[in-house]
């Protein structure tokens, strides 16, 4: 099937949310629960579009639109609205904060088709955000053509759209978001209900990663499960499990997901560390500042200096807490960062001996030194262990400059896909 927006990949499992949100009563129950979650975990000042009355009642919507009003809107638009959106309007004619970047839904009084002026305005919004990086051929008229229904447009540079040209057998219209920070449209959702469900999941994910989880129950169990998976060498499963714990507000889960992910792909590790660790006080508190400095900060500095180099200003990605205390310019700070020595975390005697041997070999510069050093590490790796629940792999192998040429991308992945801790030395 082809949308008016072009070819698309399948979104979330078709029909799941639409099946749960068919009737006005189902929407009322769903929205009451969702609204209560939003009010409970949102900080003061985050919900500027929520009235005092809405806070008092716990209902972030309005009175539902009666059938005659919905029918009048359909006559004005010249089409019958899709079932899940129609039922939504019957439950509440508008809604505040339906997603983390959307402040207000349109009502039956403001609902309308996306016209050419709207399309150009939102395309300009995207172009302003990306500048020269925007595709010159990415013209709005080529991607957004009537009839597309604009159901929400008062948000953080985001709009919500329903495509009347992409209709399922049960009458649902495909749904999208369009935001200034993403290149074009979001993934395709099978219905308005699917979009709302996805935005609610996004809200819960963002709140969890910020330490204000909507559903914190079971976070510790997930961290323990992820640790067991990681030590068995099931790295990708462990990252997913730690991510689930992070959504439940676990700082340890968020930290371990980022650190383990760095072994699988170091490319964007500095961005993940900046946003997911260094900018999250609850993560640092859960893991401890010394370990964060030894592992996360060291990884952050390595990748930032590698990407931006000593002659470039990377102030846009620099964490304020890491600036020089004397407030020197960023370009002067880079050599200082590159030469910084992180704290050294203790290793078991057996693995420490292997590290020392491998480091000596690597620094010798002898022919084949990198391969010989790796052979020592690879032999000792199954014996690596640490009693700390927040350490699941020898991060020093990614942060110590002596191993920079030894631990290639494929070897870094091997480090966390090899079972560890199965042969602990006896004291």
N, C-alpha and C positions, 0 to 999 in steps of 0.2 A: 504494500500500500504506500502511496505517496501523499505527503501533506502539501498544502499550499506553500509551506516553507521549504520544500525540498525533501530529499530522502532523509529518513530518520532511523535511528536504532530503537529497538524496543525499550520502553521505560520499565517502571516497576511492574510486577505481575499484574496483568490486566484483570480488572474487575474486582480486585480485593476490597479496596475502599468503597468503590461504587456499590458493591453488594451490601456493605455494612451501613451505607448512608443513602438509602433509597427514599425513606419517608421523612416527613417533617419531624415526627417524634424522635426518630433516630438522630437527626441532626441536632435537635434540642439537647438531647442527652450528651452527645459528643461535644458540642460547643460549650455546654455548662462545665464539663470536666476539663476541657482544654483551657477555657478561660480561668478556671480556678488554679490550674497549674501556672499559667502566665502571671497571675496576680501574686501567687505565693513565692515564686523564685525571682521575680524581676526586682531590681534595685530601685530605690527612689530616684525619680528623674528619668527612668527609662520609658515610662508609659505616658508620654506627654499628651497623647490623643485620648486617653481614658478619662472620662468625667468622674466627678465625685459620686454621682448617682450610680454609675457603673461599678465603681469600687465598692459602694455600699451594698449593692445587690449581688455582686459577683458575676454579673452577666455583661460581657463585653460587647453585646449586640444591641439590638433594638426590637421593637415589636415586629412580629412577622408580617409579611405582606399577605393580604387576603387574596383569594383566587381571582376576584374581579380586577384587582390592581395588577396582578401578574399578567392576566389576560390582556389588559390594556397596554402593558409594556410590549408584549409579544405582537400586538397589532401595530404598535408604533414601529417596531423593528422589522416587522414583516416576516417573522419566523417563530416557531415554537422553541422555547429554551430547552437545553439539554436537561434530562431528568434530575441528575444530582444537584445541579445549580438551581433548578426550579424549586426543588425541595428545600434547599438552603435558604432561598429567599422567603419561603413560607415559614421557616423557623426564625429567621432574623433578617430584616431588610437592611443589610449592612453589618459590618463587624469591625472591631478595632483590633489591631495587631494580630492578624491571622498568620503571620510568619515573622521571622526574625528581622526582615528588612522591609516589611510591608506594614504601614500604619493604619490604613483605612480602606475598606472595601467600598466600591460604588454601591449605590442604592437603586431601587427601581426608578427614582427620579433623575438619576445621573447616568444610568446605564446607557451606553451607546456604542456604535461601531467605531473601530479605529479608522480614521480618515487619513488622507495623504499628509496633512499638516502634522497630525499626531506622529505618524510614522517618521517623518523627517526630523521632528523634534527629538524623538527618542534615538534616532540614528545619530544626530548631532551630539547627543549626550554620550553615546558610545565613542564617537570619534574624539570628542574632547578628552575623554578618559585615556584613550590609547594613542592619540596623536598620529605620528607617522607609522605606528605599528598597525593601525587599522587597515584592513584590506581595502584598497581603492575600488575594487569591484563589488564591495559588500554594500551595495545600494539598497536602501530600505524598500524601494519599490519592487526590488527583485525578490525580497524575502517576506514582506508583509503586504498582503493585498486583501482588500475587502472580499468577503465578509469575515472580519475578525472582530470579536467582541472584546472590548476593554472593560474588564470587571473590577480592576483595582489599579490605581495609578498614583496614590498618595503614599509614597514610601521613600526609602533611602535609595534614590536613583534606580527604582525598580518598578515594573508594571507587570500585571497578570493578564494573559490573553487566552481566549477560547476560539478555536478555529472551526467555524461552521462548515468548512470545506472538507473536514476530516472527521467523519461521523461513523461510529461503530454500529453494529447491528441493533444494539439496544438504545440507540439514539444519543449516546454520549458524544460530546465533542472533545477533540484533543486539546490539551491545555499546556501552556508554556509560561515561563517567566522570562522577562527581558530586562537585564541589568547593565549598568554602565561598566561594571568590572568584569563582565564575561564577554567573550567574542561572539556576539549574536545571541540566538535563543538558547534557552536551557534544553535539557533533555525533554523528550516528549512524554507527557503523562496522558493516560487514556481517558481521563475525565477530570472535571473540576474537583470531584471528591478525592481523586488520586493526588492532585496537586496539593490540596489542603493537608492531606495525610503526610505527604512528603515534606511540606513546610513545617508541620508540627514535629516531625522527626528531626529536621534540621535545627529547630528551636531547642529541642531536648539535647541534641548533640552539642550545640554551641554552649548551652548553659552548663552541661556536664563538664566540658573542657575548661570552663571558666571557674569551676568549683562550686557551682550552685545547681546541683543535679535535681532534676524533677523526680526521678525514681532512683534513689541511692541504694536501695536494698540489693544485697548480693555482690557489692563491689569487691569486697575483700576476697570472697570465694573465687571471683573471676581472676583476680591478680594471682592467687595461688595456682589456679588452673593454668594460666598463661605461663607462669614460671616453670611449672612441670613440663609443659609443651616445649618451652624454649630450651630447657636442659636436655630434652630428648632429641633436639635438633629439628623440631617442627617449627621453624622460625616464622613462616608466613601465617600459620595457624595461631601462633603465639601473639603476633602483632595484632591480628584481628581480635583475639580475646582481650588483650590489654586495651585495645580501642573500646571494646564494650565496657570495660571497667572505667575508662576515662569518661565515657558518656554518663556513667553513674556517679561522677564526681571524684573518682580516685586520682589523686595526684601521682601516686606510684604507678598506676596503670598508664597514665599519660606519658610519664617519663620513660617507662620501659618500652612503650610502643615506639617512641621517637628514637631511642638509643638502638634498639634492635633493628629498626628500619634503616638506620645509618649503615649497618653492616650489609644489608641487602642492596642498598643503593645510596651511595654517599653524595650524589649530585646535589640534591636540595636539602641536605642535612642542616645546613646553617639556617635556612629559612624555617624549617620545622623546629629547630631548637630555639630560635629567637621567639617564634610565636607560641610554641607549645610548652616551653620550659621556662626560659628566662623572663617571659612576660607573665608568668603564672605563679603568684606567691604561694598558692596552695600546693603546687608541684614541688617547689623548692623546700617548703616546710616538710612535706611528706618524705622526701628523699634525704634531705640534709645538705647544707651549703657546701660542706667539704667535698662530697661526692659530685655535686653539680659542678663545682669548680674543676675537679679533677677530670671529669668525663665530658659533660655537656659543654662547658665553656671552652675547654680545650678543642673539642670537635668544631665548635662554632668558629673559633679563631682560625683554625686550620683552613676550613672551607671558605671563610670570608676572605682571608688573605689570598688564597689560591685563586678565587674568582675575580677579585677586584684588583689584586696586585698592589705593589708598594707605591705606584704613581697615580692611583685613582682614588677619588673621594667616595667612600662608601658610607657616608653619614646617613643615607636613607635607610640602611639596613643595620646600623649600629645601635645596639641596645644602650640607652642612656646610662645605665648603671655601670657600663664597661668603659666609659670615657675616662681619660686621665684625670686624676683628682685636681691637677692644676688647671684643667680646662683648656688644654692645648688644642690646636686645630686637628681635625681628624687625620689629615695627611701626615702629620707628625706622629700621630698615635699609632699608625699601622706598623712601623718597625718595632715599636714597643710591644704591640700585641703579638707580632710574629715571634719575638724573642722571649715571650713570657713563659715561665716554667710553672706548669700546674702542680697542685699537690699530688703526691704519689700515694696511691691506695695500696694497702698491703696485699700481697699474693701469698698463696701457700708456698712453703719452702721448695717443694718439687717444681712447681711452675715458675717460681722466681728464679731458680737455678737455670731452667731452660731459657727464660727471658734474657738473663745475663749472658748466657752462652751465645744465643742467637744475635744479640746486640753486638757482641764483640766480633762475631763473624761478619755481620752486615757492614760494620764500620771499617773492616779490614781493607775493603776494596779489592780483595783477591778475585780472580776469575771465578765466576759461579757462586760468589758470596751470597747473593740474594736467594738462590735456590737452596744452598746449604743451610742458610739461616732458617728458611721456611721449613726445611726437613726437620730441624730441631723443634720448631714450634708445633708442627703437625703431629709429631710423635707425642709431645707433652699435652696436647689439647684435650684428649679424652679425660685426662686427670685433673683438668682445671675445675676448681670449685670454690665457692665462697659462702660463708654462713649468712652473710647479709641477704635478706630477701630482695633487695633492690639492685643486686648485681647478678647478671645472668650471662655475661660474656666478658672476656678480657679486652675492655675498651682501650687499654693502653696500646694495643697493637695498631689502633687507628690514630692515636694521638702522639705517640713517640716518633719524632722525626727520623730516628734510626731505622724504623721499619717502613718508611714511606715508600721505598721501592720494593720492599719485600712483600708487603701485603697488597697485592693487586685486587681489582674489583672482584674477580672470580674467587680469589683466596679469602677475601673478606666474607663473601657469601658462605664459603666452605666453613669458616670459623663458627658460624651460627647454625649450620645445617649438620654439624657433627655432634653427636651426643656427648655431653660433658658431665663430669662429676661421677662417673660410674666406677672409678677406681681411686678412691681417696687414700692418701697415705696415712699410715697409723702413727700416732705420736707415742 
